[in-house]
């Protein structure tokens, strides 16, 4: 894409090529200062005396300067590049020699801008190979995602680096809960690009709401409603709906590249040119992509795949059974394994719950090989039971399996969970809490798993859910795989929630097990006025290391 030809070589002094306009405010109005002396130059890649329109790649490197400018935006049909340093590379794609107009906005303080345009005449000779088009598009709506289960699926390195994720390489599932892994990308044959920002909320009907992941200071370019949480230089779970844009294939300097229009992106928002070089596409159903960010700091790397994760491929690393209770002796729970929480607790056990916990056989007993925790209506209130392994069995890391059948009824709130053993000294949520299974009768058959820790307490816990259609009519296995690198939550051996564990979380020390059936409360909700009783039934509890 050509070097602005002869007029460019004269540094664009000609007023026809430096049309300064669209000044939105008085440059002298207080702290609001509009940029002045905006100059844009263009260098067409490969342009020389024999190739006046470039090397056929269609690539033009632009440089914009201005007084009082904080950042720049380059706009051409289907392209938007934001660059704080005034440098942008745009690859045009229409075959042959064509003239393109590029609009440059120089932004000053207070958001005021000054606009300049420039025309470039560029040669494009690249036509994408059919096998690449077929790989991206497939038959029907082929869907791509970040290959989160593979090391190096996300990372960074130096600008123009040639080693994938040279400086930082994310481990498997490391960025779970950030708003990236539930995104899906579709390259439609008609040239439209569809970004689904949450693929988990489209069943049974489409829900366009979602969240995304990106670089602080750049992700705000999306103009979404905001939200999210700052974690270092990242913004996680930035609220952003599904959207459509356009895509095309180019090959600057012979490097196959996906170009997305506007602010469309893949994986992690970094601004820049929105061009993703295809570094490697040799593996079936997989591609390695890289792109430079809008700050000119790093190249970001992604591995994308068109295959959904196979939940049945989960293999536990923990296979040595170290503790179990099969509830094979009728009567009270084994006192060598379990102790009780009794009474109403402080403020309804901290959740405005309505039950009083007892050790009465009316509320808890082992019968015919099953532990039954029963909540009952009792003289205008409710009784139930809660047992735990505190001071009896505490452990760090492992696989917990609980086979259970859940109660029904509005207001019922059964839970299988773990609490940090140091809660009485460090307090909650500093102790950490791992909720393996929670279910509420007011949302029948929805199973929740949640992590609570500082910054993620109460309703702000890191949570996911799945549907089990026979949760209250059949026994199912609810389990958690807890390692130093991650905590995975499963139902019947299928992973539905992965949390990246790190040295900064409280999930690297002893925890103990808890089984209980609460009534009402902040999560359990309104109790059915006709409620009489319901039971949480546990077939066994096992822990492997």
NUGUGU-629122 format. One record per residue (C-alpha): y, x, z. Coordinates in steps of 0.02 Angstrom, whole numbers. Layout:
# residues N
<pt yy="Y" xx="X" zz="Z"/>
...
END
This chain:
# residues 545
<pt yy="0" xx="0" zz="0"/>
<pt yy="141" xx="83" zz="-69"/>
<pt yy="276" xx="192" zz="-2"/>
<pt yy="418" xx="74" zz="-28"/>
<pt yy="439" xx="161" zz="-191"/>
<pt yy="603" xx="242" zz="-247"/>
<pt yy="715" xx="142" zz="-131"/>
<pt yy="611" xx="198" zz="16"/>
<pt yy="639" xx="377" zz="-27"/>
<pt yy="826" xx="350" zz="-10"/>
<pt yy="795" xx="299" zz="172"/>
<pt yy="835" xx="119" zz="136"/>
<pt yy="1022" xx="137" zz="144"/>
<pt yy="1036" xx="7" zz="8"/>
<pt yy="1091" xx="-156" zz="87"/>
<pt yy="971" xx="-254" zz="-23"/>
<pt yy="829" xx="-175" zz="75"/>
<pt yy="910" xx="-183" zz="246"/>
<pt yy="949" xx="-366" zz="262"/>
<pt yy="999" xx="-377" zz="444"/>
<pt yy="1008" xx="-557" zz="501"/>
<pt yy="942" xx="-692" zz="615"/>
<pt yy="1041" xx="-619" zz="758"/>
<pt yy="1006" xx="-747" zz="892"/>
<pt yy="1137" xx="-703" zz="1020"/>
<pt yy="1303" xx="-611" zz="1038"/>
<pt yy="1256" xx="-428" zz="1063"/>
<pt yy="1394" xx="-413" zz="1190"/>
<pt yy="1341" xx="-562" zz="1297"/>
<pt yy="1302" xx="-484" zz="1466"/>
<pt yy="1129" xx="-409" zz="1480"/>
<pt yy="1071" xx="-492" zz="1319"/>
<pt yy="1085" xx="-358" zz="1186"/>
<pt yy="1032" xx="-380" zz="1005"/>
<pt yy="964" xx="-227" zz="913"/>
<pt yy="1078" xx="-148" zz="784"/>
<pt yy="1057" xx="-21" zz="644"/>
<pt yy="881" xx="-80" zz="604"/>
<pt yy="797" xx="35" zz="478"/>
<pt yy="623" xx="16" zz="408"/>
<pt yy="529" xx="140" zz="300"/>
<pt yy="360" xx="121" zz="218"/>
<pt yy="232" xx="250" zz="167"/>
<pt yy="101" xx="191" zz="42"/>
<pt yy="-63" xx="280" zz="80"/>
<pt yy="-115" xx="392" zz="-65"/>
<pt yy="50" xx="371" zz="-160"/>
<pt yy="94" xx="518" zz="-271"/>
<pt yy="159" xx="551" zz="-447"/>
<pt yy="-7" xx="500" zz="-525"/>
<pt yy="-35" xx="353" zz="-407"/>
<pt yy="135" xx="271" zz="-381"/>
<pt yy="55" xx="117" zz="-300"/>
<pt yy="-61" xx="210" zz="-183"/>
<pt yy="-246" xx="253" zz="-180"/>
<pt yy="-305" xx="74" zz="-204"/>
<pt yy="-341" xx="47" zz="-19"/>
<pt yy="-190" xx="-68" zz="-5"/>
<pt yy="-132" xx="17" zz="155"/>
<pt yy="51" xx="42" zz="199"/>
<pt yy="114" xx="130" zz="356"/>
<pt yy="280" xx="61" zz="417"/>
<pt yy="407" xx="140" zz="533"/>
<pt yy="547" xx="38" zz="610"/>
<pt yy="692" xx="103" zz="713"/>
<pt yy="844" xx="18" zz="790"/>
<pt yy="971" xx="39" zz="926"/>
<pt yy="934" xx="-63" zz="1084"/>
<pt yy="760" xx="-114" zz="1024"/>
<pt yy="620" xx="-135" zz="1152"/>
<pt yy="484" xx="-184" zz="1029"/>
<pt yy="452" xx="-233" zz="849"/>
<pt yy="351" xx="-364" zz="756"/>
<pt yy="293" xx="-345" zz="576"/>
<pt yy="250" xx="-505" zz="481"/>
<pt yy="173" xx="-526" zz="310"/>
<pt yy="73" xx="-674" zz="243"/>
<pt yy="-78" xx="-690" zz="358"/>
<pt yy="-30" xx="-534" zz="459"/>
<pt yy="65" xx="-508" zz="621"/>
<pt yy="75" xx="-338" zz="704"/>
<pt yy="165" xx="-310" zz="869"/>
<pt yy="212" xx="-130" zz="907"/>
<pt yy="322" xx="-66" zz="1047"/>
<pt yy="338" xx="103" zz="961"/>
<pt yy="393" xx="32" zz="793"/>
<pt yy="239" xx="98" zz="701"/>
<pt yy="124" xx="-20" zz="606"/>
<pt yy="-10" xx="-5" zz="474"/>
<pt yy="-40" xx="-156" zz="362"/>
<pt yy="-181" xx="-168" zz="237"/>
<pt yy="-152" xx="-289" zz="93"/>
<pt yy="-301" xx="-363" zz="4"/>
<pt yy="-255" xx="-451" zz="-159"/>
<pt yy="-335" xx="-357" zz="-303"/>
<pt yy="-219" xx="-269" zz="-425"/>
<pt yy="-38" xx="-216" zz="-408"/>
<pt yy="63" xx="-342" zz="-308"/>
<pt yy="231" xx="-348" zz="-222"/>
<pt yy="232" xx="-400" zz="-40"/>
<pt yy="377" xx="-441" zz="74"/>
<pt yy="364" xx="-384" zz="254"/>
<pt yy="479" xx="-458" zz="386"/>
<pt yy="519" xx="-348" zz="535"/>
<pt yy="590" xx="-418" zz="697"/>
<pt yy="672" xx="-295" zz="817"/>
<pt yy="675" xx="-369" zz="993"/>
<pt yy="812" xx="-322" zz="1115"/>
<pt yy="843" xx="-372" zz="1294"/>
<pt yy="827" xx="-555" zz="1340"/>
<pt yy="712" xx="-585" zz="1192"/>
<pt yy="854" xx="-583" zz="1064"/>
<pt yy="801" xx="-513" zz="894"/>
<pt yy="870" xx="-444" zz="733"/>
<pt yy="774" xx="-469" zz="572"/>
<pt yy="751" xx="-353" zz="423"/>
<pt yy="645" xx="-371" zz="267"/>
<pt yy="568" xx="-244" zz="151"/>
<pt yy="470" xx="-261" zz="-13"/>
<pt yy="323" xx="-149" zz="-56"/>
<pt yy="224" xx="-138" zz="-217"/>
<pt yy="43" xx="-91" zz="-187"/>
<pt yy="-121" xx="-68" zz="-280"/>
<pt yy="-283" xx="-142" zz="-211"/>
<pt yy="-448" xx="-100" zz="-296"/>
<pt yy="-571" xx="-144" zz="-157"/>
<pt yy="-690" xx="-293" zz="-171"/>
<pt yy="-804" xx="-312" zz="-19"/>
<pt yy="-991" xx="-294" zz="-52"/>
<pt yy="-1092" xx="-454" zz="-48"/>
<pt yy="-1212" xx="-389" zz="84"/>
<pt yy="-1067" xx="-366" zz="207"/>
<pt yy="-1002" xx="-541" zz="171"/>
<pt yy="-1177" xx="-610" zz="195"/>
<pt yy="-1197" xx="-517" zz="359"/>
<pt yy="-1034" xx="-584" zz="429"/>
<pt yy="-1049" xx="-763" zz="366"/>
<pt yy="-1235" xx="-793" zz="359"/>
<pt yy="-1298" xx="-966" zz="314"/>
<pt yy="-1198" xx="-1103" zz="397"/>
<pt yy="-1089" xx="-1058" zz="545"/>
<pt yy="-1159" xx="-890" zz="599"/>
<pt yy="-1094" xx="-853" zz="772"/>
<pt yy="-1052" xx="-682" zz="844"/>
<pt yy="-1026" xx="-626" zz="1024"/>
<pt yy="-997" xx="-468" zz="1124"/>
<pt yy="-1169" xx="-391" zz="1156"/>
<pt yy="-1141" xx="-388" zz="1343"/>
<pt yy="-1319" xx="-336" zz="1387"/>
<pt yy="-1300" xx="-168" zz="1298"/>
<pt yy="-1217" xx="-16" zz="1373"/>
<pt yy="-1059" xx="28" zz="1276"/>
<pt yy="-1028" xx="-150" zz="1216"/>
<pt yy="-848" xx="-123" zz="1268"/>
<pt yy="-752" xx="39" zz="1292"/>
<pt yy="-611" xx="151" zz="1240"/>
<pt yy="-574" xx="323" zz="1170"/>
<pt yy="-435" xx="422" zz="1086"/>
<pt yy="-335" xx="354" zz="940"/>
<pt yy="-433" xx="385" zz="779"/>
<pt yy="-581" xx="443" zz="882"/>
<pt yy="-751" xx="450" zz="798"/>
<pt yy="-863" xx="439" zz="953"/>
<pt yy="-891" xx="259" zz="1011"/>
<pt yy="-819" xx="225" zz="1185"/>
<pt yy="-793" xx="413" zz="1211"/>
<pt yy="-684" xx="398" zz="1367"/>
<pt yy="-752" xx="241" zz="1447"/>
<pt yy="-910" xx="141" zz="1411"/>
<pt yy="-945" xx="-23" zz="1501"/>
<pt yy="-1117" xx="-44" zz="1576"/>
<pt yy="-1226" xx="-197" zz="1543"/>
<pt yy="-1137" xx="-357" zz="1597"/>
<pt yy="-1003" xx="-253" zz="1684"/>
<pt yy="-862" xx="-369" zz="1632"/>
<pt yy="-951" xx="-531" zz="1678"/>
<pt yy="-829" xx="-662" zz="1739"/>
<pt yy="-682" xx="-587" zz="1644"/>
<pt yy="-673" xx="-722" zz="1509"/>
<pt yy="-750" xx="-615" zz="1370"/>
<pt yy="-937" xx="-644" zz="1369"/>
<pt yy="-927" xx="-832" zz="1339"/>
<pt yy="-819" xx="-809" zz="1183"/>
<pt yy="-895" xx="-840" zz="1011"/>
<pt yy="-829" xx="-789" zz="839"/>
<pt yy="-864" xx="-871" zz="671"/>
<pt yy="-819" xx="-794" zz="502"/>
<pt yy="-818" xx="-945" zz="386"/>
<pt yy="-851" xx="-923" zz="200"/>
<pt yy="-684" xx="-1006" zz="160"/>
<pt yy="-591" xx="-863" zz="246"/>
<pt yy="-555" xx="-952" zz="410"/>
<pt yy="-595" xx="-868" zz="575"/>
<pt yy="-643" xx="-976" zz="723"/>
<pt yy="-630" xx="-910" zz="901"/>
<pt yy="-717" xx="-1017" zz="1033"/>
<pt yy="-647" xx="-959" zz="1199"/>
<pt yy="-784" xx="-1039" zz="1305"/>
<pt yy="-949" xx="-1084" zz="1225"/>
<pt yy="-1021" xx="-1152" zz="1388"/>
<pt yy="-915" xx="-1310" zz="1397"/>
<pt yy="-954" xx="-1386" zz="1227"/>
<pt yy="-1107" xx="-1486" zz="1276"/>
<pt yy="-1122" xx="-1631" zz="1252"/>
<pt yy="-946" xx="-1643" zz="1177"/>
<pt yy="-828" xx="-1509" zz="1114"/>
<pt yy="-704" xx="-1444" zz="1243"/>
<pt yy="-572" xx="-1328" zz="1170"/>
<pt yy="-519" xx="-1259" zz="1340"/>
<pt yy="-564" xx="-1081" zz="1387"/>
<pt yy="-507" xx="-912" zz="1450"/>
<pt yy="-496" xx="-738" zz="1373"/>
<pt yy="-482" xx="-556" zz="1426"/>
<pt yy="-349" xx="-430" zz="1378"/>
<pt yy="-227" xx="-290" zz="1412"/>
<pt yy="-81" xx="-329" zz="1527"/>
<pt yy="83" xx="-319" zz="1432"/>
<pt yy="-6" xx="-360" zz="1270"/>
<pt yy="-107" xx="-516" zz="1304"/>
<pt yy="54" xx="-609" zz="1339"/>
<pt yy="86" xx="-600" zz="1151"/>
<pt yy="-40" xx="-742" zz="1134"/>
<pt yy="88" xx="-861" zz="1209"/>
<pt yy="-44" xx="-956" zz="1306"/>
<pt yy="-11" xx="-1052" zz="1465"/>
<pt yy="-45" xx="-894" zz="1564"/>
<pt yy="-143" xx="-896" zz="1723"/>
<pt yy="-281" xx="-772" zz="1746"/>
<pt yy="-285" xx="-628" zz="1868"/>
<pt yy="-222" xx="-450" zz="1853"/>
<pt yy="-353" xx="-317" zz="1885"/>
<pt yy="-274" xx="-148" zz="1859"/>
<pt yy="-216" xx="-141" zz="1678"/>
<pt yy="-320" xx="-294" zz="1632"/>
<pt yy="-288" xx="-480" zz="1636"/>
<pt yy="-449" xx="-577" zz="1664"/>
<pt yy="-474" xx="-762" zz="1626"/>
<pt yy="-307" xx="-786" zz="1538"/>
<pt yy="-303" xx="-972" zz="1496"/>
<pt yy="-316" xx="-993" zz="1307"/>
<pt yy="-391" xx="-1130" zz="1200"/>
<pt yy="-504" xx="-1118" zz="1047"/>
<pt yy="-408" xx="-1077" zz="889"/>
<pt yy="-426" xx="-1041" zz="704"/>
<pt yy="-350" xx="-903" zz="598"/>
<pt yy="-399" xx="-815" zz="438"/>
<pt yy="-502" xx="-660" zz="403"/>
<pt yy="-523" xx="-540" zz="258"/>
<pt yy="-609" xx="-375" zz="219"/>
<pt yy="-520" xx="-217" zz="165"/>
<pt yy="-570" xx="-34" zz="153"/>
<pt yy="-425" xx="84" zz="191"/>
<pt yy="-479" xx="264" zz="158"/>
<pt yy="-650" xx="194" zz="115"/>
<pt yy="-677" xx="122" zz="290"/>
<pt yy="-736" xx="-58" zz="290"/>
<pt yy="-619" xx="-158" zz="400"/>
<pt yy="-602" xx="-338" zz="460"/>
<pt yy="-423" xx="-402" zz="461"/>
<pt yy="-380" xx="-553" zz="568"/>
<pt yy="-220" xx="-651" zz="543"/>
<pt yy="-84" xx="-683" zz="672"/>
<pt yy="-139" xx="-643" zz="849"/>
<pt yy="-324" xx="-675" zz="819"/>
<pt yy="-438" xx="-549" zz="903"/>
<pt yy="-615" xx="-503" zz="954"/>
<pt yy="-673" xx="-465" zz="1131"/>
<pt yy="-522" xx="-395" zz="1223"/>
<pt yy="-343" xx="-426" zz="1169"/>
<pt yy="-252" xx="-263" zz="1130"/>
<pt yy="-120" xx="-321" zz="1004"/>
<pt yy="-90" xx="-192" zz="871"/>
<pt yy="-138" xx="-224" zz="690"/>
<pt yy="-282" xx="-345" zz="726"/>
<pt yy="-386" xx="-239" zz="607"/>
<pt yy="-562" xx="-196" zz="662"/>
<pt yy="-643" xx="-50" zz="573"/>
<pt yy="-830" xx="-75" zz="550"/>
<pt yy="-892" xx="90" zz="619"/>
<pt yy="-1077" xx="48" zz="600"/>
<pt yy="-1169" xx="-102" zz="529"/>
<pt yy="-1340" xx="-24" zz="501"/>
<pt yy="-1427" xx="-125" zz="638"/>
<pt yy="-1482" xx="-302" zz="591"/>
<pt yy="-1374" xx="-437" zz="671"/>
<pt yy="-1261" xx="-308" zz="750"/>
<pt yy="-1099" xx="-213" zz="714"/>
<pt yy="-995" xx="-81" zz="802"/>
<pt yy="-808" xx="-111" zz="785"/>
<pt yy="-654" xx="-13" zz="836"/>
<pt yy="-468" xx="-51" zz="838"/>
<pt yy="-309" xx="35" zz="898"/>
<pt yy="-203" xx="-52" zz="1028"/>
<pt yy="-22" xx="-103" zz="1008"/>
<pt yy="37" xx="31" zz="1129"/>
<pt yy="-36" xx="171" zz="1024"/>
<pt yy="-134" xx="231" zz="1176"/>
<pt yy="-318" xx="203" zz="1139"/>
<pt yy="-448" xx="151" zz="1013"/>
<pt yy="-551" xx="9" zz="1085"/>
<pt yy="-735" xx="-10" zz="1043"/>
<pt yy="-846" xx="-164" zz="1035"/>
<pt yy="-1027" xx="-202" zz="994"/>
<pt yy="-1048" xx="-377" zz="926"/>
<pt yy="-1209" xx="-469" zz="887"/>
<pt yy="-1255" xx="-631" zz="800"/>
<pt yy="-1405" xx="-658" zz="914"/>
<pt yy="-1391" xx="-756" zz="1076"/>
<pt yy="-1467" xx="-674" zz="1230"/>
<pt yy="-1648" xx="-718" zz="1259"/>
<pt yy="-1659" xx="-779" zz="1438"/>
<pt yy="-1848" xx="-761" zz="1434"/>
<pt yy="-1830" xx="-573" zz="1414"/>
<pt yy="-1774" xx="-552" zz="1595"/>
<pt yy="-1881" xx="-425" zz="1686"/>
<pt yy="-1851" xx="-395" zz="1870"/>
<pt yy="-1842" xx="-215" zz="1931"/>
<pt yy="-1903" xx="-275" zz="2102"/>
<pt yy="-2089" xx="-313" zz="2114"/>
<pt yy="-2141" xx="-260" zz="2289"/>
<pt yy="-2150" xx="-413" zz="2404"/>
<pt yy="-2070" xx="-362" zz="2570"/>
<pt yy="-2043" xx="-530" zz="2657"/>
<pt yy="-2100" xx="-710" zz="2635"/>
<pt yy="-2121" xx="-877" zz="2718"/>
<pt yy="-2242" xx="-998" zz="2637"/>
<pt yy="-2221" xx="-1131" zz="2773"/>
<pt yy="-2408" xx="-1150" zz="2794"/>
<pt yy="-2405" xx="-1199" zz="2979"/>
<pt yy="-2348" xx="-1375" zz="3025"/>
<pt yy="-2213" xx="-1400" zz="3155"/>
<pt yy="-2051" xx="-1304" zz="3181"/>
<pt yy="-2005" xx="-1159" zz="3067"/>
<pt yy="-2081" xx="-992" zz="3119"/>
<pt yy="-1965" xx="-920" zz="3254"/>
<pt yy="-2011" xx="-744" zz="3199"/>
<pt yy="-1925" xx="-781" zz="3034"/>
<pt yy="-1790" xx="-909" zz="3072"/>
<pt yy="-1656" xx="-950" zz="3199"/>
<pt yy="-1535" xx="-1098" zz="3202"/>
<pt yy="-1351" xx="-1138" zz="3188"/>
<pt yy="-1324" xx="-1289" zz="3301"/>
<pt yy="-1184" xx="-1414" zz="3331"/>
<pt yy="-1035" xx="-1463" zz="3227"/>
<pt yy="-966" xx="-1288" zz="3205"/>
<pt yy="-781" xx="-1245" zz="3199"/>
<pt yy="-688" xx="-1369" zz="3089"/>
<pt yy="-850" xx="-1435" zz="3015"/>
<pt yy="-921" xx="-1260" zz="2980"/>
<pt yy="-759" xx="-1215" zz="2892"/>
<pt yy="-780" xx="-1340" zz="2750"/>
<pt yy="-732" xx="-1506" zz="2832"/>
<pt yy="-915" xx="-1555" zz="2831"/>
<pt yy="-972" xx="-1712" zz="2921"/>
<pt yy="-1143" xx="-1667" zz="2992"/>
<pt yy="-1199" xx="-1600" zz="3159"/>
<pt yy="-1340" xx="-1473" zz="3147"/>
<pt yy="-1492" xx="-1493" zz="3260"/>
<pt yy="-1664" xx="-1418" zz="3285"/>
<pt yy="-1743" xx="-1589" zz="3303"/>
<pt yy="-1903" xx="-1628" zz="3205"/>
<pt yy="-1806" xx="-1777" zz="3139"/>
<pt yy="-1699" xx="-1651" zz="3044"/>
<pt yy="-1812" xx="-1502" zz="3015"/>
<pt yy="-2000" xx="-1477" zz="3011"/>
<pt yy="-2140" xx="-1395" zz="2914"/>
<pt yy="-2262" xx="-1522" zz="2845"/>
<pt yy="-2407" xx="-1499" zz="2723"/>
<pt yy="-2347" xx="-1327" zz="2669"/>
<pt yy="-2166" xx="-1379" zz="2640"/>
<pt yy="-2010" xx="-1352" zz="2745"/>
<pt yy="-1909" xx="-1512" zz="2751"/>
<pt yy="-1725" xx="-1511" zz="2803"/>
<pt yy="-1672" xx="-1692" zz="2818"/>
<pt yy="-1496" xx="-1760" zz="2831"/>
<pt yy="-1484" xx="-1930" zz="2916"/>
<pt yy="-1352" xx="-2059" zz="2951"/>
<pt yy="-1338" xx="-2072" zz="3141"/>
<pt yy="-1225" xx="-2192" zz="3237"/>
<pt yy="-1081" xx="-2177" zz="3115"/>
<pt yy="-1106" xx="-1990" zz="3090"/>
<pt yy="-1236" xx="-1877" zz="3013"/>
<pt yy="-1364" xx="-1752" zz="3075"/>
<pt yy="-1451" xx="-1613" zz="2980"/>
<pt yy="-1511" xx="-1434" zz="3004"/>
<pt yy="-1469" xx="-1255" zz="2959"/>
<pt yy="-1581" xx="-1103" zz="2981"/>
<pt yy="-1553" xx="-918" zz="2949"/>
<pt yy="-1638" xx="-748" zz="2962"/>
<pt yy="-1492" xx="-665" zz="3053"/>
<pt yy="-1552" xx="-522" zz="3166"/>
<pt yy="-1731" xx="-559" zz="3110"/>
<pt yy="-1732" xx="-507" zz="2928"/>
<pt yy="-1584" xx="-423" zz="2843"/>
<pt yy="-1590" xx="-319" zz="2684"/>
<pt yy="-1489" xx="-233" zz="2548"/>
<pt yy="-1531" xx="-265" zz="2365"/>
<pt yy="-1685" xx="-353" zz="2299"/>
<pt yy="-1746" xx="-512" zz="2216"/>
<pt yy="-1742" xx="-674" zz="2314"/>
<pt yy="-1849" xx="-820" zz="2256"/>
<pt yy="-1844" xx="-994" zz="2332"/>
<pt yy="-1949" xx="-1138" zz="2263"/>
<pt yy="-1862" xx="-1299" zz="2307"/>
<pt yy="-1837" xx="-1483" zz="2270"/>
<pt yy="-1663" xx="-1549" zz="2302"/>
<pt yy="-1601" xx="-1708" zz="2386"/>
<pt yy="-1504" xx="-1849" zz="2303"/>
<pt yy="-1362" xx="-1957" zz="2364"/>
<pt yy="-1173" xx="-1949" zz="2359"/>
<pt yy="-1111" xx="-1823" zz="2487"/>
<pt yy="-1271" xx="-1720" zz="2500"/>
<pt yy="-1239" xx="-1533" zz="2486"/>
<pt yy="-1396" xx="-1423" zz="2498"/>
<pt yy="-1376" xx="-1235" zz="2489"/>
<pt yy="-1484" xx="-1078" zz="2476"/>
<pt yy="-1373" xx="-929" zz="2513"/>
<pt yy="-1343" xx="-761" zz="2596"/>
<pt yy="-1207" xx="-696" zz="2710"/>
<pt yy="-1154" xx="-517" zz="2747"/>
<pt yy="-1233" xx="-465" zz="2913"/>
<pt yy="-1067" xx="-390" zz="2973"/>
<pt yy="-974" xx="-557" zz="2963"/>
<pt yy="-950" xx="-563" zz="3152"/>
<pt yy="-853" xx="-398" zz="3148"/>
<pt yy="-762" xx="-397" zz="2981"/>
<pt yy="-743" xx="-586" zz="2961"/>
<pt yy="-763" xx="-694" zz="2809"/>
<pt yy="-738" xx="-672" zz="2661"/>
<pt yy="-734" xx="-484" zz="2692"/>
<pt yy="-918" xx="-496" zz="2737"/>
<pt yy="-961" xx="-566" zz="2565"/>
<pt yy="-1063" xx="-721" zz="2525"/>
<pt yy="-1196" xx="-744" zz="2391"/>
<pt yy="-1232" xx="-927" zz="2352"/>
<pt yy="-1398" xx="-928" zz="2259"/>
<pt yy="-1403" xx="-1117" zz="2238"/>
<pt yy="-1284" xx="-1258" zz="2281"/>
<pt yy="-1300" xx="-1439" zz="2224"/>
<pt yy="-1197" xx="-1592" zz="2264"/>
<pt yy="-1262" xx="-1769" zz="2248"/>
<pt yy="-1097" xx="-1823" zz="2173"/>
<pt yy="-1137" xx="-1711" zz="2023"/>
<pt yy="-1322" xx="-1738" zz="2008"/>
<pt yy="-1427" xx="-1601" zz="1924"/>
<pt yy="-1285" xx="-1472" zz="1911"/>
<pt yy="-1337" xx="-1309" zz="1994"/>
<pt yy="-1202" xx="-1188" zz="2052"/>
<pt yy="-1208" xx="-1003" zz="2096"/>
<pt yy="-1055" xx="-923" zz="2175"/>
<pt yy="-991" xx="-759" zz="2248"/>
<pt yy="-860" xx="-760" zz="2386"/>
<pt yy="-765" xx="-603" zz="2437"/>
<pt yy="-583" xx="-554" zz="2469"/>
<pt yy="-473" xx="-635" zz="2338"/>
<pt yy="-613" xx="-754" zz="2290"/>
<pt yy="-637" xx="-865" zz="2442"/>
<pt yy="-650" xx="-1054" zz="2452"/>
<pt yy="-625" xx="-1140" zz="2285"/>
<pt yy="-581" xx="-972" zz="2203"/>
<pt yy="-758" xx="-904" zz="2212"/>
<pt yy="-833" xx="-823" zz="2057"/>
<pt yy="-949" xx="-962" zz="1999"/>
<pt yy="-1057" xx="-1024" zz="1857"/>
<pt yy="-1165" xx="-1178" zz="1838"/>
<pt yy="-1315" xx="-1240" zz="1740"/>
<pt yy="-1404" xx="-1407" zz="1720"/>
<pt yy="-1578" xx="-1443" zz="1787"/>
<pt yy="-1625" xx="-1620" zz="1736"/>
<pt yy="-1766" xx="-1636" zz="1863"/>
<pt yy="-1683" xx="-1547" zz="2010"/>
<pt yy="-1726" xx="-1688" zz="2132"/>
<pt yy="-1893" xx="-1745" zz="2061"/>
<pt yy="-1980" xx="-1578" zz="2035"/>
<pt yy="-1987" xx="-1408" zz="2119"/>
<pt yy="-1892" xx="-1266" zz="2032"/>
<pt yy="-1873" xx="-1081" zz="2071"/>
<pt yy="-1697" xx="-1028" zz="2117"/>
<pt yy="-1676" xx="-840" zz="2123"/>
<pt yy="-1554" xx="-695" zz="2127"/>
<pt yy="-1579" xx="-517" zz="2066"/>
<pt yy="-1463" xx="-410" zz="2173"/>
<pt yy="-1435" xx="-228" zz="2122"/>
<pt yy="-1295" xx="-100" zz="2144"/>
<pt yy="-1242" xx="-138" zz="1963"/>
<pt yy="-1253" xx="-327" zz="1954"/>
<pt yy="-1308" xx="-489" zz="2034"/>
<pt yy="-1400" xx="-607" zz="1917"/>
<pt yy="-1434" xx="-790" zz="1958"/>
<pt yy="-1583" xx="-879" zz="1881"/>
<pt yy="-1670" xx="-1047" zz="1876"/>
<pt yy="-1855" xx="-1040" zz="1832"/>
<pt yy="-1835" xx="-861" zz="1772"/>
<pt yy="-1688" xx="-892" zz="1655"/>
<pt yy="-1524" xx="-801" zz="1689"/>
<pt yy="-1369" xx="-911" zz="1683"/>
<pt yy="-1243" xx="-809" zz="1784"/>
<pt yy="-1216" xx="-621" zz="1794"/>
<pt yy="-1091" xx="-541" zz="1912"/>
<pt yy="-1045" xx="-355" zz="1895"/>
<pt yy="-1072" xx="-273" zz="2064"/>
<pt yy="-970" xx="-117" zz="2101"/>
<pt yy="-933" xx="-3" zz="2248"/>
<pt yy="-774" xx="-106" zz="2277"/>
<pt yy="-866" xx="-268" zz="2319"/>
<pt yy="-944" xx="-309" zz="2488"/>
<pt yy="-1115" xx="-332" zz="2407"/>
<pt yy="-1186" xx="-162" zz="2449"/>
<pt yy="-1247" xx="-183" zz="2628"/>
<pt yy="-1364" xx="-292" zz="2729"/>
<pt yy="-1363" xx="-482" zz="2705"/>
<pt yy="-1469" xx="-618" zz="2784"/>
<pt yy="-1538" xx="-782" zz="2714"/>
<pt yy="-1477" xx="-958" zz="2753"/>
<pt yy="-1550" xx="-1130" zz="2711"/>
<pt yy="-1453" xx="-1288" zz="2751"/>
<pt yy="-1412" xx="-1466" zz="2700"/>
<pt yy="-1230" xx="-1515" zz="2731"/>
<pt yy="-1147" xx="-1684" zz="2711"/>
<pt yy="-977" xx="-1713" zz="2632"/>
<pt yy="-848" xx="-1577" zz="2652"/>
<pt yy="-736" xx="-1492" zz="2527"/>
<pt yy="-875" xx="-1469" zz="2400"/>
<pt yy="-997" xx="-1607" zz="2445"/>
<pt yy="-864" xx="-1741" zz="2425"/>
<pt yy="-870" xx="-1925" zz="2471"/>
<pt yy="-1026" xx="-1984" zz="2562"/>
<pt yy="-1109" xx="-2141" zz="2493"/>
<pt yy="-1077" xx="-2284" zz="2614"/>
<pt yy="-1258" xx="-2337" zz="2593"/>
<pt yy="-1329" xx="-2164" zz="2632"/>
<pt yy="-1473" xx="-2164" zz="2756"/>
<pt yy="-1567" xx="-2001" zz="2733"/>
<pt yy="-1616" xx="-1867" zz="2605"/>
<pt yy="-1714" xx="-1704" zz="2615"/>
<pt yy="-1706" xx="-1528" zz="2547"/>
<pt yy="-1887" xx="-1471" zz="2523"/>
<pt yy="-1933" xx="-1286" zz="2518"/>
<pt yy="-2105" xx="-1230" zz="2459"/>
<pt yy="-2078" xx="-1044" zz="2492"/>
<pt yy="-1950" xx="-905" zz="2513"/>
<pt yy="-1993" xx="-730" zz="2451"/>
<pt yy="-1898" xx="-565" zz="2442"/>
<pt yy="-1949" xx="-419" zz="2331"/>
<pt yy="-1885" xx="-241" zz="2325"/>
END
